Amino acid sequence: MGIYRDVFDLAAKLGCLEGYLYEQPEAAPRYLQNWLGNIQRMYNALPLQIQAEFQDRYLEVLGTASEHLEKLVGANDNNFLQVKQMLAEAKK
C-alpha cells in the first residue's frame, strides 16, 4: 500500500472511533480492543516524518476518545487504559 492510502485508512479508523464513542452510550468493549490495536499498529507503521505531520490531531482524537471512554466504562477499563497508553507513546 502507498503512504497516502495508509494515512487515509488510519484517519478513517480514527474518525469512526471518535463518532462511535460519541454516539454509543453503551460502547461494546469487545470491538474496541481490536479497533484500538489496529489504530496503534497503523500509526506506528507510518514513518516518523508522516506521524509528525498530524500528531497534534492524532493526540486530540485520542484525547477525546479517552474522555468518552472514561465516562462510558471507567478509568479501570482495559480499553481506556489502552488509549492512555497510546497517548503516552505518541507523545514521545
Order of alpha helices (4+ residues) and beta strands (2+ residues): alpha-alpha-alpha-alpha
